[in-house]
Amino acid sequence: MPETETTPGVGKLVRDRIPQIIRNEGAEPVTYIAGPKEYRARLREKLSEEVAEFLHADDVSAPDELADVAEVLLALAADLGISPEWLEAIRAAKAGERGGFAGRIVWTGNRCLE
């Protein structure tokens, strides 16, 4: 059996077109399809990875990294049976109840009222 760069249980979740992009570059990717439980776990790992990349991005690359975060969020929502519209409705309801972040408010604690 030829040695491969990845084996099942190792590797990372990649976008659907990445294997073809690798083939177009002259290499042969080694892949497998994750089962439902592994897929959800790998999406959570991918969210952490993409958030970390966004946090380290400069202002020029931040929009691309933020788009990657959004793509993973939408995939996680879909995996949970939540449509983009439903996710937006949940977000809007929370914003209506608690507000958003546009006010730039930083909470530092409470004063004792005596």
C-alpha positions as CSV (number, residue, x, y, z in Angstrom):
1,M,0.0,0.0,0.0
2,P,1.5,3.4,-1.0
3,E,2.3,5.8,1.8
4,T,-0.2,8.8,1.9
5,E,0.0,12.2,3.5
6,T,-3.2,11.7,5.5
7,T,-5.1,8.8,6.9
8,P,-8.7,8.5,8.1
9,G,-9.2,10.2,11.5
10,V,-6.3,12.6,10.7
11,G,-6.3,15.5,8.3
12,K,-8.8,18.3,8.3
13,L,-12.1,19.3,6.8
14,V,-11.7,21.2,3.5
15,R,-14.0,22.9,1.1
16,D,-15.7,20.8,-1.5
17,R,-13.7,21.9,-4.5
18,I,-10.2,21.6,-2.8
19,P,-9.6,18.0,-4.0
20,Q,-10.2,19.1,-7.6
21,I,-8.0,22.1,-7.2
22,I,-5.2,19.8,-5.9
23,R,-5.7,17.5,-8.9
24,N,-5.5,20.6,-11.2
25,E,-2.1,21.4,-9.6
26,G,-0.8,17.9,-10.5
27,A,-1.2,16.0,-7.2
28,E,-3.6,13.3,-6.2
29,P,-5.4,14.1,-2.9
30,V,-6.2,11.4,-0.4
31,T,-9.7,12.0,1.0
32,Y,-12.6,10.3,2.6
33,I,-16.2,11.4,3.5
34,A,-16.7,12.0,7.2
35,G,-19.7,10.4,8.8
36,P,-22.3,12.7,10.5
37,K,-20.7,12.7,14.0
38,E,-17.2,13.2,12.7
39,Y,-18.5,15.9,10.3
40,R,-20.0,17.9,13.1
41,A,-16.9,17.6,15.2
42,R,-14.7,18.6,12.3
43,L,-16.9,21.6,11.6
44,R,-16.4,22.8,15.2
45,E,-12.6,22.3,14.7
46,K,-12.8,24.3,11.5
47,L,-14.7,27.1,13.2
48,S,-12.0,27.4,15.8
49,E,-9.3,27.3,13.0
50,E,-11.0,30.0,10.9
51,V,-11.7,32.3,14.0
52,A,-8.0,32.0,14.9
53,E,-7.0,33.0,11.3
54,F,-9.4,35.9,11.5
55,L,-8.0,37.1,14.9
56,H,-4.5,37.1,13.4
57,A,-5.5,38.7,10.1
58,D,-4.6,42.3,9.2
59,D,-7.2,44.7,8.0
60,V,-6.6,43.7,4.3
61,S,-7.1,39.9,4.8
62,A,-9.7,40.2,7.5
63,P,-12.7,40.3,5.1
64,D,-11.6,37.0,3.5
65,E,-11.0,35.4,6.8
66,L,-14.4,36.6,8.1
67,A,-16.1,35.1,5.0
68,D,-14.5,31.8,5.9
69,V,-15.9,32.0,9.4
70,A,-19.3,32.8,7.9
71,E,-19.1,29.8,5.6
72,V,-18.3,27.4,8.5
73,L,-21.2,29.0,10.6
74,L,-23.6,28.4,7.7
75,A,-22.4,24.8,7.4
76,L,-22.8,24.2,11.1
77,A,-26.3,25.7,11.0
78,A,-27.2,23.5,8.1
79,D,-25.9,20.4,10.0
80,L,-28.1,21.4,12.9
81,G,-31.1,21.7,10.6
82,I,-31.1,25.5,10.8
83,S,-31.5,27.5,7.5
84,P,-29.7,30.8,7.0
85,E,-33.0,32.5,7.3
86,W,-33.8,30.9,10.6
87,L,-30.3,31.7,11.9
88,E,-30.8,35.3,10.9
89,A,-34.2,35.3,12.7
90,I,-32.6,34.0,15.8
91,R,-29.8,36.6,15.6
92,A,-32.3,39.4,15.0
93,A,-34.5,38.3,17.9
94,K,-31.5,38.3,20.2
95,A,-30.4,41.7,18.9
96,G,-33.9,43.0,19.5
97,E,-34.0,41.7,23.1
98,R,-30.4,42.4,24.1
99,G,-29.1,44.8,21.4
100,G,-26.1,44.3,19.1
101,F,-22.6,45.6,19.4
102,A,-22.7,48.8,17.4
103,G,-22.7,50.9,20.6
104,R,-19.2,49.6,21.4
105,I,-20.2,49.3,25.1
106,V,-17.6,47.7,27.4
107,W,-18.9,46.4,30.7
108,T,-16.4,46.5,33.6
109,G,-18.7,45.4,36.5
110,N,-21.4,46.8,38.8
111,R,-21.3,49.4,41.5
112,C,-22.8,48.6,44.8
113,L,-26.0,50.6,45.4
114,E,-26.5,51.2,49.1
